[in-house]
């Protein structure tokens, strides 16, 4: 059972469902517009039996504990939004991009929620979390995980250019 937090268009949830037929994915998003787009895409790819859309903030709306959490949440610093390439800046909703002053506000909120009793109740024992992060956010996010989830195993995976890209947390 996987939770795709901040599903947006549903791309991650759909890719998981298409490639892992036995998976159940709960795809959450706070934006009604995103839920609408994701619903169309889920039907387009024929994975409506596997992917369940849930409107709500982060993990608040999950109906059962999950084994895996994946999220591509906003991680662009507010000041950097205007310097994004036009194909991103002009077509992506600001809600999907703006991660606050250092780009980590929404990521921090998710990690903090994972540490709360409410968040812990939505995770199965040994759950794994995969968060997309910005190219220079690895150290900041490791510190956040250390603060909120001491004792968890946290790693930063880099992309082909050697830049921080995925934060993994094993609880």
Buried (B, 14 or more C-beta within 10 A) or exposed (E): BBBBBBBBBBBBBBBBBBEEEEBBBBBBBBBEEBBEBBBEBBEEBEBEEBBBBBEBBBBEBBEEBBBBBBBBBBBBBBEEBEEEEEEEBEEBEEBBBBBBEBBBBBBBBBBBBBBEEEBBEBBEEEBBBBBBBBBEBBEBBBEBBEEBBEEBEBEBEEEEEEBBBBBBBEB
